[in-house]
Amino acid sequence: MKVVKEGRAIRKRRDANGRSPAGDETALRRKAKIVHEKLLAAYGEPQWTRLDGVSELVATILSQNTNDGNRDLAYARLRARFPTWEAVRDAPEAAVIEAIRPAGLANQKGPRIQSALRRITEERGELTLDFLAQMPVDEARRWLLGINGIGPKTAAIVLLFCYDKPVFPVDTHVHRVTGRLGLRPPKMTADQTHDLMERICPPGGQFAFHINLIRHGREICHARNPECARCPLQRECDYFRDHVRKSR
């Protein structure tokens, strides 16, 4: 009973930005470490093929509001149609839209991709984002967010996946799972959750924790009808404690 009351007190004392007294955030860091370790035990250390920054940026724009299969098909069609990102940048808008149609919202994503490629060229004189590797995290993030159509999640993915920056992308799965676990306040937005997860994530664990939270959301912690009976995080989960265990 004491644990339940303390957990609720922590949630109540956080402000609108998700910041809490130092002791509370220390408790969240401890909890995040346990969750991270249990997810590693369940799913292992994720592997991935690193893309260059521009390629990751384009792929992430394509991934907005669609699934991985549609994103990958659209990305493959775009690369097959245009041999370089310069060719995509300078192509007729209609040709880019047609190439990426499988990703959905092509009329929005096509111009967004071309606009981003033009902005990078105008600012840097060439199509590369590798200069971000030398920038402090906050400066690199601000630079990416200055591109029209690039939000916190897309910026964080590029910085983490391509340049090993200690940031934490939050998609719908990460937002849902962290909410159920009690790693964030219930009403905290996805954008606010980026900042909180960066503060409480175990050092060096950003990539694995991010990927494994997504996998957990897809395989067990579904938006509807989560499979709590086979979840390895029952002991850490506020949702299990407050809704599942009490109903038994």
C-alpha positions as CSV (number, residue, x, y, z in Angstrom):
1,M,0.0,0.0,0.0
2,K,2.8,2.4,0.8
3,V,4.3,1.9,-2.7
4,V,1.0,2.7,-4.3
5,K,0.6,6.0,-2.3
6,E,4.2,7.1,-3.1
7,G,3.8,6.4,-6.8
8,R,0.6,8.5,-6.9
9,A,2.3,11.3,-4.9
10,I,5.1,11.4,-7.4
11,R,2.7,11.8,-10.3
12,K,0.8,14.6,-8.5
13,R,3.9,16.6,-7.6
14,R,5.2,16.9,-11.1
15,D,4.6,20.2,-12.9
16,A,3.2,20.7,-16.4
17,N,6.6,20.0,-18.0
18,G,7.1,16.7,-16.2
19,R,9.8,18.0,-13.9
20,S,9.6,16.7,-10.3
21,P,11.6,17.2,-7.1
22,A,15.1,15.6,-7.3
23,G,14.2,12.7,-5.1
24,D,11.2,11.8,-7.3
25,E,13.2,11.9,-10.5
26,T,15.9,9.8,-8.8
27,A,13.2,7.2,-8.2
28,L,12.1,7.4,-11.8
29,R,15.7,6.8,-12.9
30,R,15.9,3.7,-10.8
31,K,12.7,2.4,-12.2
32,A,13.8,3.2,-15.8
33,K,17.0,1.3,-15.2
34,I,15.1,-1.8,-14.0
35,V,12.7,-1.6,-16.9
36,H,15.6,-1.2,-19.4
37,E,17.4,-4.2,-18.0
38,K,14.2,-6.4,-18.1
39,L,13.5,-5.4,-21.7
40,L,17.1,-6.3,-22.6
41,A,16.6,-9.7,-20.9
42,A,13.4,-10.2,-22.9
43,Y,14.4,-8.9,-26.3
44,G,18.2,-8.6,-26.3
45,E,20.4,-5.8,-27.6
46,P,18.8,-4.5,-30.8
47,Q,20.9,-4.3,-34.0
48,W,20.5,-1.9,-36.8
49,T,22.1,-0.7,-40.0
50,R,23.2,2.9,-39.6
51,L,22.2,5.3,-42.3
52,D,23.8,8.7,-43.1
53,G,21.9,11.6,-41.6
54,V,20.2,12.8,-44.7
55,S,19.0,9.3,-45.6
56,E,17.6,8.8,-42.0
57,L,15.9,12.2,-42.2
58,V,14.1,11.2,-45.4
59,A,13.2,7.8,-44.1
60,T,11.8,9.3,-40.9
61,I,9.7,11.8,-42.8
62,L,8.3,8.9,-44.8
63,S,7.5,7.0,-41.6
64,Q,5.2,9.6,-40.3
65,N,1.6,8.3,-39.9
66,T,2.3,4.9,-41.6
67,N,3.9,1.5,-40.8
68,D,7.4,0.3,-41.4
69,G,6.4,-1.8,-44.5
70,N,4.9,1.2,-46.3
71,R,7.8,3.4,-45.3
72,D,10.4,0.9,-46.6
73,L,8.5,0.4,-49.9
74,A,8.3,4.2,-50.4
75,Y,12.0,4.7,-49.5
76,A,13.0,1.9,-51.9
77,R,11.0,3.4,-54.8
78,L,12.4,6.8,-54.1
79,R,16.0,5.5,-54.2
80,A,15.3,3.5,-57.3
81,R,13.8,6.5,-59.2
82,F,16.5,9.0,-58.1
83,P,20.2,8.0,-57.8
84,T,21.1,10.8,-55.4
85,W,19.5,13.1,-52.8
86,E,20.5,16.0,-55.1
87,A,18.3,14.4,-57.8
88,V,15.4,14.1,-55.3
89,R,15.9,17.8,-54.3
90,D,15.8,19.0,-57.9
91,A,13.2,16.7,-59.3
92,P,9.7,17.8,-60.3
93,E,7.5,17.7,-57.2
94,A,5.0,15.4,-58.9
95,A,7.7,12.8,-59.6
96,V,8.7,12.7,-55.9
97,I,5.1,12.4,-54.8
98,E,4.4,9.5,-57.2
99,A,7.6,7.7,-56.0
100,I,6.6,7.8,-52.3
101,R,2.9,7.2,-52.7
102,P,3.0,3.9,-50.7
103,A,3.9,5.9,-47.6
104,G,0.6,7.8,-47.6
105,L,0.2,11.5,-47.3
106,A,2.5,11.8,-50.3
107,N,1.3,15.2,-51.2
108,Q,2.6,16.5,-47.9
109,K,5.7,14.3,-47.5
110,G,7.0,14.9,-51.0
111,P,7.2,18.7,-50.7
112,R,8.4,18.3,-47.1
113,I,11.3,16.1,-48.2
114,Q,12.4,18.4,-51.0
115,S,12.1,21.5,-48.7
116,A,14.3,19.9,-46.1
117,L,16.9,18.9,-48.8
118,R,16.9,22.5,-50.1
119,R,17.3,24.0,-46.6
120,I,20.3,21.8,-45.9
121,T,21.9,22.7,-49.1
122,E,21.3,26.4,-48.6
123,E,22.6,26.4,-45.1
124,R,25.6,24.1,-45.6
125,G,26.5,24.2,-49.3
126,E,26.1,20.5,-49.6
127,L,23.7,17.7,-48.8
128,T,25.1,16.3,-45.5
129,L,24.1,16.4,-41.9
130,D,27.4,15.1,-40.6
131,F,28.3,18.5,-39.1
132,L,25.7,17.7,-36.4
133,A,28.1,15.2,-34.9
134,Q,30.3,18.0,-33.7
135,M,27.5,20.1,-32.3
136,P,26.3,20.1,-28.7
137,V,23.0,18.2,-28.4
138,D,20.8,21.2,-27.9
139,E,22.3,23.1,-30.7
140,A,22.0,20.2,-33.1
141,R,18.4,19.7,-32.1
142,R,17.6,23.4,-32.6
143,W,19.2,23.2,-36.1
144,L,17.0,20.3,-37.1
145,L,13.9,21.8,-35.6
146,G,14.5,24.8,-37.8
147,I,13.6,22.8,-40.8
148,N,9.9,23.0,-41.8
149,G,8.1,19.8,-41.0
150,I,10.7,18.4,-38.6
151,G,9.4,17.8,-35.1
152,P,11.0,16.5,-31.9
153,K,10.7,12.9,-32.8
154,T,12.2,13.1,-36.2
155,A,15.1,15.3,-34.9
156,A,15.7,12.9,-32.0
157,I,15.8,9.8,-34.4
158,V,18.4,11.5,-36.6
159,L,20.6,12.5,-33.7
160,L,20.4,9.2,-31.9
161,F,20.5,6.7,-34.8
162,C,23.1,8.6,-36.8
163,Y,25.2,10.5,-34.4
164,D,24.9,8.7,-31.0
165,K,23.5,11.8,-29.3
166,P,22.0,11.1,-25.8
167,V,18.4,11.9,-26.9
168,F,15.3,9.8,-26.6
169,P,12.7,9.7,-29.5
170,V,9.1,9.2,-28.4
171,D,6.6,7.6,-30.8
172,T,3.1,6.4,-30.0
173,H,4.4,3.0,-28.6
174,V,7.0,4.7,-26.3
175,H,4.4,7.2,-25.2
176,R,1.8,4.5,-24.4
177,V,4.2,2.1,-22.7
178,T,5.9,4.7,-20.5
179,G,2.5,6.0,-19.5
180,R,1.3,2.6,-18.4
181,L,4.5,1.9,-16.5
182,G,4.3,5.2,-14.7
183,L,7.6,6.5,-16.1
184,R,5.8,9.7,-17.0
185,P,2.7,11.6,-15.7
186,P,-0.5,10.4,-17.3
187,K,-1.3,13.7,-19.1
188,M,2.2,14.4,-20.3
189,T,2.4,14.9,-24.1
190,A,4.7,13.0,-26.4
191,D,6.9,16.1,-26.9
192,Q,7.2,16.6,-23.2
193,T,8.1,13.0,-22.7
194,H,11.2,13.4,-24.9
195,D,12.7,15.6,-22.3
196,L,11.8,13.5,-19.3
197,M,13.0,10.2,-20.9
198,E,16.3,11.9,-21.7
199,R,16.8,12.8,-18.1
200,I,15.8,9.4,-16.6
201,C,17.2,7.0,-19.2
202,P,20.2,4.9,-18.1
203,P,23.4,6.5,-19.6
204,G,24.3,5.0,-23.0
205,G,21.0,3.0,-23.1
206,Q,19.0,5.4,-25.2
207,F,19.0,3.4,-28.4
208,A,18.3,-0.1,-26.9
209,F,15.7,1.3,-24.5
210,H,13.9,3.2,-27.3
211,I,13.8,0.2,-29.7
212,N,12.8,-2.3,-27.0
213,L,10.0,-0.1,-25.7
214,I,8.6,0.0,-29.3
215,R,8.9,-3.7,-29.6
216,H,7.2,-4.2,-26.3
217,G,4.4,-1.9,-27.4
218,R,3.9,-3.9,-30.6
219,E,4.2,-7.4,-29.1
220,I,2.6,-7.1,-25.7
221,C,1.5,-3.7,-24.5
222,H,-1.0,-3.0,-27.3
223,A,-3.1,0.1,-27.4
224,R,-6.2,-2.1,-27.0
225,N,-6.2,-5.4,-25.1
226,P,-2.6,-5.4,-23.8
227,E,-1.4,-8.9,-23.0
228,C,-0.6,-8.2,-19.3
229,A,-0.6,-11.9,-18.3
230,R,2.6,-12.5,-20.2
231,C,4.3,-9.2,-19.6
232,P,7.8,-9.3,-18.0
233,L,7.2,-5.8,-16.5
234,Q,4.2,-6.6,-14.2
235,R,6.1,-5.7,-11.0
236,E,7.1,-2.3,-12.4
237,C,3.8,-1.4,-14.2
238,D,1.3,1.0,-12.7
239,Y,-1.4,-0.1,-15.1
240,F,-1.0,-3.7,-14.1
241,R,-1.1,-2.8,-10.4
242,D,-4.1,-0.4,-10.6
243,H,-6.3,-2.1,-13.2
244,V,-5.3,-5.7,-13.8
245,R,-4.2,-7.0,-10.4
246,K,-7.1,-5.3,-8.6
247,S,-9.7,-6.9,-10.9
248,R,-8.6,-10.4,-10.0
